[in-house]
Amino acid sequence: MPHSPDNVRPVSEMEGTPVDQVCIGSCTNSSLRDLKIVSALLKNKKVHENLNLTVSAGSRQVMENLAATGELEPLLQSGARILENSCGPCIGIGQAPNTGAVSLRTFNRNFKGRSGTQDANIYLVSPETAIAAAITGKITDPRKLGIFPEINMPEKFILNDTMFIPATVNPNNKVIMGPNIVPLPQFQPAPPQLNGEVILKVGDNITTDDILPGGTNIMSLRSNIPEISKYTFCHIDKNFYQRATQKQGGFIIGAENYGQGSSREHAALAPKYIGIKAVIAKSFARIHMANLINFGILPITFTNKQDYDNINQDDLLEIETNNLSENLILKNKTQKTEIKVNLNLSKQEKEQIKAGGKLALIKNKQK
């Protein structure tokens, strides 16, 4: 259910809901077996006239194996649109739903606005439920389509790696980069003391899409950190980037489950680039916490979660990080108070923070 993978209900409770779009594929539910099921369910059937169906296989080899057995043909004859093997609609690159549309997708994330349309209602479903809706035009229990098809996997898969360019030690071979591809910024080691203002205070369940949204305009800048960073928190606070750069960075205050969602490292890399020194939250999503550490941002938690209420946006904070010990004192210069906070890092993670991030640590060890 919109707008979180955690918002789960049985298909039966939503049955009959009209559907505008169905998208199958991306990196999830896009294997050869998945698309064999899709092909079998679509055989001799047409996509409902009131919606669009797209299919993006998990790889080129999935498509080649599907075509070799004649199982690509039912998809084409049904009226499904075959997309490139890529993230595509999952991250808002193409196939953005209509305003207020209902889109059923076999992807793994459905956060608000991730599809490219802020007010679209994105449902995450299985390939079977997706095809049932594609045929009927509404959310439908796939068991009503009849007997589940028998799927036969090949004894030997077609393997075609001819498009891969093998590695070479030839020094004359160079990667040609256009103006939108710039080197990754180099970050300095962590200072013994962090000072700055609270640039932004947010609530529970802030997602990586909230931190750095997807979509064609933004994702085309993935290899240009200075430019993509301008979109940090743009849907939550349109002035965030300007304020953060003017104040030369600072802190973010978060509540529960800060950074939930996909493992997009840019959601840590962009804040780091514009000077975010630490995120202080009630709790962190596991993968995002790892990414913060990778890029040298301190993931600090409140010892007493009620202290979250005692910090305001624009408060001036100071924290000593000499030893990166588990128990730290956060000084709120504006409120003239002190708060106990925690920094639970392993020995290796402390080394990463001190070096300015994981890449910096690796480079230092290679010298």
C-alpha positions as CSV (number, residue, x, y, z in Angstrom):
1,M,0.0,0.0,0.0
2,P,1.1,3.6,-0.5
3,H,3.5,5.0,0.7
4,S,5.7,2.4,2.4
5,P,6.8,-1.2,1.9
6,D,5.7,-1.7,5.5
7,N,2.1,-0.8,4.8
8,V,0.8,-4.3,3.9
9,R,-2.7,-5.6,3.4
10,P,-4.1,-8.7,1.7
11,V,-5.1,-8.3,-1.9
12,S,-8.7,-9.2,-0.9
13,E,-9.1,-6.0,1.1
14,M,-8.2,-3.8,-1.9
15,E,-9.9,-5.9,-4.6
16,G,-11.8,-3.9,-7.1
17,T,-9.7,-0.8,-6.9
18,P,-9.3,0.7,-10.5
19,V,-5.7,0.6,-11.8
20,D,-4.1,3.1,-14.2
21,Q,-0.7,1.5,-14.7
22,V,1.1,-1.8,-14.1
23,C,4.9,-2.1,-14.1
24,I,6.8,-5.3,-13.8
25,G,10.6,-5.7,-13.5
26,S,13.5,-3.5,-12.5
27,C,15.8,-5.3,-10.1
28,T,13.0,-7.1,-8.3
29,N,10.6,-9.8,-9.5
30,S,12.3,-9.7,-12.9
31,S,14.1,-13.0,-13.1
32,L,13.6,-15.5,-15.9
33,R,11.2,-17.5,-13.8
34,D,9.2,-14.4,-12.9
35,L,8.8,-13.4,-16.5
36,K,8.0,-17.0,-17.6
37,I,5.0,-16.7,-15.2
38,V,4.1,-13.3,-16.6
39,S,4.2,-14.7,-20.1
40,A,2.1,-17.8,-19.3
41,L,-0.6,-15.6,-17.6
42,L,-0.7,-13.2,-20.6
43,K,-0.9,-15.9,-23.3
44,N,-3.8,-15.2,-25.6
45,K,-4.9,-12.3,-23.4
46,K,-4.8,-8.5,-23.9
47,V,-3.9,-5.7,-21.5
48,H,-7.0,-3.9,-20.3
49,E,-7.8,-0.8,-22.4
50,N,-7.8,1.5,-19.3
51,L,-4.2,0.9,-18.3
52,N,-0.6,0.6,-19.5
53,L,1.6,-2.4,-18.8
54,T,5.4,-2.2,-18.9
55,V,8.0,-5.0,-18.5
56,S,11.7,-4.4,-17.8
57,A,13.6,-7.6,-17.4
58,G,16.3,-8.0,-14.8
59,S,19.0,-8.5,-17.5
60,R,19.6,-8.8,-21.2
61,Q,20.2,-12.5,-20.7
62,V,16.7,-12.9,-19.2
63,M,15.2,-11.4,-22.4
64,E,17.4,-13.6,-24.6
65,N,16.3,-16.8,-22.8
66,L,12.7,-15.7,-22.9
67,A,12.9,-15.0,-26.6
68,A,14.6,-18.3,-27.4
69,T,11.6,-20.3,-26.0
70,G,8.9,-18.1,-27.6
71,E,7.8,-16.7,-24.3
72,L,8.5,-13.1,-25.3
73,E,5.8,-13.2,-27.9
74,P,2.8,-13.4,-25.5
75,L,4.1,-10.2,-23.8
76,L,4.3,-8.4,-27.1
77,Q,0.9,-9.6,-28.4
78,S,-0.8,-8.7,-25.1
79,G,0.1,-5.0,-25.6
80,A,2.8,-4.8,-22.9
81,R,5.5,-2.3,-23.5
82,I,9.0,-3.7,-23.2
83,L,11.4,-1.4,-21.5
84,E,15.2,-1.3,-21.2
85,N,16.8,-3.5,-18.6
86,S,17.3,-0.8,-16.0
87,C,16.0,0.8,-12.8
88,G,13.6,2.8,-15.0
89,P,10.2,3.5,-13.5
90,C,11.3,2.3,-10.0
91,I,13.4,5.4,-9.5
92,G,11.2,7.8,-11.5
93,I,13.1,7.6,-14.8
94,G,10.3,7.2,-17.3
95,Q,6.7,5.9,-16.9
96,A,5.8,8.5,-14.2
97,P,2.1,7.8,-13.5
98,N,-0.6,10.3,-14.2
99,T,-1.6,12.8,-11.5
100,G,-3.4,10.9,-8.7
101,A,-3.0,7.6,-10.6
102,V,-3.0,4.1,-9.1
103,S,0.1,2.2,-10.2
104,L,0.8,-1.5,-9.3
105,R,4.5,-2.3,-9.4
106,T,6.6,-5.4,-8.7
107,F,9.4,-3.2,-7.4
108,N,10.7,-3.0,-3.8
109,R,10.1,0.7,-2.9
110,N,7.0,2.9,-3.1
111,F,7.9,6.0,-1.1
112,K,5.9,9.1,-1.9
113,G,7.1,10.9,-5.1
114,R,9.7,8.2,-5.9
115,S,7.8,7.3,-9.1
116,G,8.2,10.8,-10.4
117,T,4.6,11.8,-9.5
118,Q,4.2,13.3,-6.0
119,D,0.5,12.4,-5.6
120,A,0.5,9.0,-7.3
121,N,-0.5,5.9,-5.3
122,I,2.0,3.2,-5.7
123,Y,1.2,-0.4,-4.7
124,L,3.9,-3.1,-4.4
125,V,2.6,-6.4,-5.7
126,S,3.8,-9.8,-6.9
127,P,4.0,-10.5,-10.7
128,E,0.9,-12.6,-10.4
129,T,-1.2,-9.8,-8.8
130,A,0.3,-7.4,-11.3
131,I,-0.9,-9.4,-14.3
132,A,-4.3,-10.0,-12.8
133,A,-4.7,-6.2,-12.6
134,A,-3.3,-5.7,-16.1
135,I,-5.9,-8.1,-17.5
136,T,-8.9,-7.0,-15.5
137,G,-8.1,-3.3,-15.1
138,K,-8.5,-3.4,-11.3
139,I,-6.8,-5.0,-8.3
140,T,-7.8,-8.7,-8.5
141,D,-7.0,-11.9,-6.7
142,P,-4.7,-13.7,-9.2
143,R,-6.2,-17.0,-8.2
144,K,-9.3,-15.9,-10.1
145,L,-7.3,-16.2,-13.3
146,G,-7.5,-20.0,-13.1
147,I,-5.0,-22.8,-12.5
148,F,-1.5,-21.6,-11.7
149,P,0.7,-22.1,-14.8
150,E,3.3,-24.8,-14.8
151,I,6.7,-23.3,-15.3
152,N,9.6,-25.2,-16.8
153,M,13.1,-23.8,-16.4
154,P,15.7,-24.8,-19.1
155,E,18.3,-27.4,-18.3
156,K,20.9,-25.0,-19.7
157,F,20.7,-21.2,-19.9
158,I,21.8,-19.0,-22.8
159,L,24.9,-17.1,-21.6
160,N,25.9,-14.1,-23.7
161,D,28.6,-11.9,-22.3
162,T,29.7,-10.4,-25.7
163,M,28.8,-6.9,-24.6
164,F,31.2,-6.9,-21.7
165,I,34.5,-5.1,-22.3
166,P,37.3,-7.1,-20.5
167,A,39.7,-5.3,-18.2
168,T,43.1,-4.4,-19.7
169,V,46.5,-3.2,-18.5
170,N,47.0,-1.1,-21.6
171,P,48.0,2.4,-20.3
172,N,46.7,4.0,-23.5
173,N,43.1,3.0,-22.8
174,K,41.2,5.8,-21.1
175,V,37.7,6.4,-19.9
176,I,36.4,9.4,-21.7
177,M,34.3,11.6,-19.4
178,G,31.9,14.4,-20.5
179,P,31.4,17.6,-18.5
180,N,28.6,16.1,-16.3
181,I,31.0,13.5,-14.9
182,V,33.3,15.0,-12.3
183,P,35.8,13.4,-9.9
184,L,34.5,12.3,-6.5
185,P,35.2,15.0,-3.9
186,Q,37.9,14.2,-1.4
187,F,36.9,14.7,2.2
188,Q,39.1,15.7,5.1
189,P,39.6,13.7,8.3
190,A,37.2,14.3,11.1
191,P,38.2,17.2,13.4
192,P,38.4,16.8,17.2
193,Q,35.4,19.0,17.7
194,L,32.2,19.5,15.6
195,N,30.5,22.9,15.7
196,G,27.5,24.2,13.7
197,E,23.8,24.9,13.6
198,V,21.0,22.5,13.2
199,I,20.3,22.9,9.5
200,L,17.2,20.8,9.5
201,K,15.0,18.9,12.0
202,V,12.8,16.1,10.7
203,G,10.4,13.5,12.0
204,D,10.1,9.7,11.9
205,N,10.8,7.4,8.9
206,I,12.7,9.9,6.7
207,T,13.6,8.0,3.6
208,T,16.6,8.1,1.3
209,D,14.1,9.5,-1.3
210,D,13.3,12.3,1.1
211,I,17.0,13.1,1.5
212,L,17.8,12.9,-2.2
213,P,14.8,12.3,-4.5
214,G,14.9,10.3,-7.7
215,G,13.6,11.3,-11.1
216,T,15.1,12.1,-14.5
217,N,16.3,15.7,-13.6
218,I,18.1,14.5,-10.5
219,M,19.3,11.0,-11.3
220,S,21.1,12.2,-14.5
221,L,23.5,14.0,-12.1
222,R,24.6,10.8,-10.2
223,S,28.2,11.3,-11.4
224,N,28.2,15.0,-10.6
225,I,28.1,15.4,-6.8
226,P,28.3,19.2,-6.7
227,E,25.2,19.5,-8.9
228,I,23.1,16.6,-7.4
229,S,23.8,17.9,-3.9
230,K,21.6,21.0,-4.7
231,Y,18.6,18.7,-4.6
232,T,19.2,17.5,-1.0
233,F,15.9,17.5,1.0
234,C,14.4,19.6,-1.8
235,H,10.9,18.2,-1.3
236,I,11.0,18.7,2.5
237,D,12.7,22.1,2.6
238,K,13.4,23.9,-0.7
239,N,15.9,26.2,1.1
240,F,17.9,23.4,2.7
241,Y,20.8,23.5,0.2
242,Q,21.1,27.3,0.3
243,R,21.0,27.4,4.1
244,A,23.5,24.6,4.5
245,T,26.0,26.1,2.2
246,Q,25.6,29.6,3.7
247,K,26.2,28.2,7.2
248,Q,29.1,26.0,5.9
249,G,27.3,22.9,7.0
250,G,26.1,21.8,10.3
251,F,23.8,19.1,11.8
252,I,20.6,17.3,11.0
253,I,18.2,16.2,13.8
254,G,16.1,13.1,13.0
255,A,13.6,10.9,14.9
256,E,13.0,7.2,14.5
257,N,14.2,5.1,11.6
258,Y,16.2,7.9,9.9
259,G,17.3,6.9,6.4
260,Q,14.9,4.1,5.7
261,G,14.7,2.8,2.1
262,S,17.0,1.8,-0.7
263,S,20.8,1.7,-0.3
264,R,21.5,4.9,-2.2
265,E,24.9,6.2,-1.2
266,H,24.1,9.6,-2.6
267,A,21.7,10.2,0.3
268,A,24.8,10.3,2.5
269,L,27.3,11.6,-0.1
270,A,25.3,14.7,-1.0
271,P,24.8,15.9,2.6
272,K,28.5,15.3,3.3
273,Y,29.5,17.4,0.3
274,I,27.5,20.4,1.6
275,G,29.0,20.1,5.0
276,I,26.7,18.0,7.2
277,K,28.9,16.8,10.0
278,A,26.6,14.6,12.0
279,V,23.0,13.3,12.0
280,I,21.6,13.0,15.5
281,A,18.5,10.8,15.6
282,K,16.5,8.5,17.8
283,S,17.4,5.6,15.6
284,F,18.8,4.8,12.1
285,A,18.0,2.5,9.3
286,R,20.8,0.0,9.1
287,I,22.0,0.5,5.5
288,H,21.8,4.3,5.6
289,M,23.8,4.3,8.9
290,A,26.5,2.3,7.2
291,N,26.6,4.8,4.3
292,L,26.8,7.8,6.6
293,I,29.9,6.2,8.2
294,N,31.3,5.4,4.7
295,F,31.4,9.1,3.9
296,G,32.5,10.3,7.3
297,I,29.2,11.6,8.7
298,L,28.7,10.7,12.4
299,P,25.5,8.8,13.1
300,I,24.7,9.8,16.7
301,T,21.7,8.6,18.7
302,F,20.0,10.2,21.7
303,T,20.7,8.4,25.0
304,N,17.3,9.7,26.1
305,K,15.0,9.9,23.1
306,Q,12.9,12.6,24.8
307,D,15.9,15.0,24.3
308,Y,14.9,15.1,20.6
309,D,12.2,17.6,21.7
310,N,14.8,19.9,23.3
311,I,16.7,20.8,20.1
312,N,15.3,23.2,17.6
313,Q,16.3,24.0,14.0
314,D,19.0,26.8,14.0
315,D,20.2,25.8,17.5
316,L,24.0,26.0,17.7
317,L,25.6,22.7,18.7
318,E,29.0,21.6,19.8
319,I,30.4,18.1,20.4
320,E,33.8,16.8,21.3
321,T,34.9,13.9,19.1
322,N,38.5,13.4,20.1
323,N,38.2,9.7,21.1
324,L,34.9,8.8,19.3
325,S,33.9,7.1,22.5
326,E,30.5,5.5,22.8
327,N,29.2,8.1,25.3
328,L,29.4,11.7,24.2
329,I,28.1,15.1,25.5
330,L,26.3,17.3,23.0
331,K,26.3,20.9,24.0
332,N,23.4,23.1,22.9
333,K,25.0,26.6,22.9
334,T,21.6,28.2,22.1
335,Q,19.6,26.5,24.8
336,K,22.6,26.5,27.2
337,T,22.0,22.8,27.9
338,E,24.0,19.5,27.6
339,I,22.6,16.2,26.3
340,K,24.0,12.7,26.6
341,V,24.3,11.0,23.2
342,N,25.7,7.7,21.9
343,L,28.1,6.8,19.1
344,N,28.1,3.1,18.6
345,L,31.0,2.4,16.2
346,S,33.3,-0.6,15.7
347,K,37.0,-0.1,15.6
348,Q,37.0,-0.2,11.8
349,E,34.2,2.3,11.6
350,K,36.0,4.7,13.9
351,E,39.0,4.5,11.6
352,Q,36.8,5.4,8.6
353,I,35.3,8.4,10.4
354,K,38.8,9.6,11.5
355,A,40.1,9.3,7.9
356,G,37.1,11.1,6.4
357,G,35.3,8.1,5.1
358,K,35.9,4.6,3.8
359,L,37.4,5.6,0.4
360,A,39.8,8.0,2.2
361,L,40.9,5.2,4.6
362,I,41.5,2.8,1.7
363,K,43.6,5.4,-0.1
364,N,45.6,6.1,3.0
365,K,46.4,2.4,3.5
366,Q,47.6,2.2,-0.2
367,K,50.2,5.0,0.3
